[in-house]
Amino acid sequence: MARTAGSHSDITGPRVREAALRLFARHGFAAVSMRQIAAEVGVQAGALYNYTPDKQTLLFELMRNHMVELLADMRRDSAVSAPVQLDRFVRFHISFHHARPDAVFIAYMELRNLEPDNFATIEALRRQYETVLEDILRAGVDGGLFDVGDTKVATLAVIAMLTGVTTWFRPDGRLSLGDVQDQYCQMVTRLVGAPGGSV
């Protein structure tokens, strides 16, 4: 049987994922049906199964793709000092996540809806990202540049702080994204600062 016009896999597949992303972020994974996703894309519900076996797989792939892209886009230069690496990490995290608010929302709010194997995969990817920041903090502590009692706790605190920008920042607001990055770099520097309050 011929495909419906406009339903080529290289076009409809991405549209299915984009629709699922919007709907999951707007209504929550549990409240969204495959029929709703199909309606958003403009195909019959049964046609969705040409692109994904089920809703759980859609959620998992959205979260995995987000983390894979995050890890791929991140650049780390261990040849520069820990404070410079930290500054770059802060700026990267804010800009990357600001551009993807729906993906960020799903990545944090829908973890509870992942099946155990999928959850383990996403958690492993998250730990890879967290390890990058923790390694920076540990290098700063070892070099006497940062004063951090527990680098793991500091890592989670900094990431939560940075990710929170997506919930309140507006491009037409009082501050530009660059202004926000500057202020967050200052706050994070103070958070992990060396004895005496300077890095």
N, C-alpha and C positions, 0 to 999 in steps of 0.2 A: 504494500500500500504506500502511496506517495506521501511524503511529508507535507504538512500544512505549509502554505506559502509563508516565508519569513521565519520558519522555525529551524533553520540550519543550526547545528550544534555549536558552531563557533560564535553565533549571535545569541541564540536563545539561552545557552548554558550560562554565560555571564549575566544575562538579564535575570535569570532565575536566582542567581546568587545575590545580585543587587537588590532584587525585590525582597528576598528573604532577610537580607541585612536591614533594610528599612523597616519591615514589618516586625521583626524580632526586637529592634531597638524601640519602636513606637509602642508596641503592645505587650511585649514579653513572649518568650519562646512558647510557653505553655498555652497561651491564648491564641496563637496563630495556627491555622490549619493549612494543609497542603492546598485545599480548595481556594483559600484566600491568596496564597502565593500565586497560584495559577491565574486567578482573576487579575492580579496586579500585573502579571506578565502579558496576559491576553491570550492564554492558551487553555485548553481543556485540562482538568485536573489530572486525568490519566496520562497526559503528555509529559507531565513533570518527571515521571518515572523513566523517561528516556535520558534524563540528565542527572538524576540522583535516586538512590534506592529508597530513601526515607528522609523524614524531617531531621532526625538525629544526625544523619550524615551531613546534611546541609549545615547544621549548627557547628559540628566539628570542623568541617572544611573551612567555614568562615573564620573560626577562631585560629585554626592552624595556619591558614594563609596570612592572617594578620601577624602572627608571631614570626613566621618565616620571613615575611617582608621586613619586619622590624629588625631582625637579626642580620638580614642581608644588607640593609641600608646603613646600618651602624658602622662607623669607621673608628678604629682605635689605633693610636700611634703611641706605643709604649716607650718610644725614644724621648718623648717630651715629659715634663714634670707631672706629678700627680695632680697638682692644682689646675694645670692647663687641661689635662684629660678630663677632670671633673667639670670644668667650665664647658668643654665641648659636649660632654654627656648631657648636661642639663639643657643646653640649647637644642641639641638633637632631639631629646625626649619630648620637649615641649612642642617643637615644630612638627615632628612626625605625628604626634597624637592629636594636635590641634586640627590637622587636615583630615582626620578620620574619627570624628566623634561617635558615630554609630558603632564602628568596629570596636572602639575603646569601651563603650558602654556594654556591649555584648561580651567582650573579653573578660570583664570583671563581674557583671551581674548574672551571667548565664552559666558560670562554671558549675553551679549546683545541678544543672540539667544535663550535664554530660554523663554518659555511661562510664563505668569504671575504667575501661581500657582507654577510651578517648580522653578522659580526665587525666590519666597518667601521662599521656603523650603531651597534652597542653602544659601540664605542670612541669614536665621536663624542659620544654622550650622556655617557659617562664624562668626557670632556674638558670638556664644558660644566660639569659639577659641579665638577671640579677647578679650573676657571678661577675659579669663585666664590671659593674659598678662596685661590687664588693672588692674586687681585685684592685681597683683604683684607690679605694679607701684604705685597703691594707697596705698598699705601697706608700701612701701618704703617711700612715701611722709608722711604718717601719723606717721611713726617712725623717721622722720627727717633724713632719709638716702638718699633720692632722692630729687632733686629740679626740679619739673616738674610743669609748669603752668597749663597745660590741659592734663590730663592723656589719654583722648580719642584721641586727636591729636597725642600725643607721641606714643600711641599704634599703630595707623595706619602708622606713619612714620617708626617705628622700623620694623614692619612686611614687609612693602614695601622694606625697606633697606635689610633685610635678604633674602627675596624672590628673589631679584635681583641677588644673587649669582649664581642662576641656569643659568643665561644668559651669564655669562662670565667664570665661573670656568672650568678648564680642568684638569683632573687627572694627565696628563703628563706635566703640567705647572710648573712654578717656585716654587709655594707653594703647600704643601699638603693640604688636606681638614682640617686636624687638625690645620695647621698654619692659615688657613682662619678663622676657628672658634675662635682661640685665638685672632686674630686681631679684628674680629667683636665684640667679648665680650668686648674688651678694648674700641672700638668706642662707643658701646651702653652704656657702663658704664659712659663714659664721657658725652654722650648725656643726660643722666638722672641723672648725678652726683649731690651729695649734695653740698651746698655752700662751696666754697673752692676748688672744682674740684675733691674731692676724695669721695669714697663710703666706 
